[in-house]
């Protein structure tokens, strides 16, 4: 079975959730958990609360936002949700006025592939983490995600 780009990025973010948020090293990650018949890409547990992460390989659009809002609405009954959640996409063609969306008591952080979510990574052997090539000395293992 051929893996999609989205699945490959999901693999990396599942193994290295600190690439989404620096608070997440060593966090517990669920992949494609079922929430009332729906499957968000990832859920990350931090301080006994869960953040929903939805990953899209297309530029941000309204359907992506509606989808993660739906996950937040239905996820509250099954999970103790964190305040902050993440929608990871390609940057939209039009510039956005903000990089966060409020929904009820939740904040949805918009993180763009190639910006907040690095696509060129170098392994820092001393820290034992992947870092953006722009912020790391690229003498360790190198990983490039091609969209």
HELIX and SHEET records of a PDB file:
HELIX    1   1 UNK A    5  UNK A   15  1                                  11    
HELIX    2   2 UNK A   17  UNK A   19  5                                   3    
HELIX    3   3 UNK A   22  UNK A   24  5                                   3    
HELIX    4   4 UNK A   62  UNK A   75  1                                  14    
HELIX    5   5 UNK A  133  UNK A  135  5                                   3    
SHEET    1   A 6 UNK A  28  UNK A  31  0                                        
SHEET    2   A 6 UNK A  42  UNK A  46 -1                                        
SHEET    3   A 6 UNK A  49  UNK A  59 -1                                        
SHEET    4   A 6 UNK A  84  UNK A  90  1                                        
SHEET    5   A 6 UNK A 106  UNK A 112  1                                        
SHEET    6   A 6 UNK A 100  UNK A 103 -1                                        
SHEET    1   B 2 UNK A  34  UNK A  35  0                                        
SHEET    2   B 2 UNK A  38  UNK A  39 -1                                        
SHEET    1   C 3 UNK A 129  UNK A 132  0                                        
SHEET    2   C 3 UNK A 120  UNK A 124 -1                                        
SHEET    3   C 3 UNK A 142  UNK A 144 -1                                        
END                                                                             
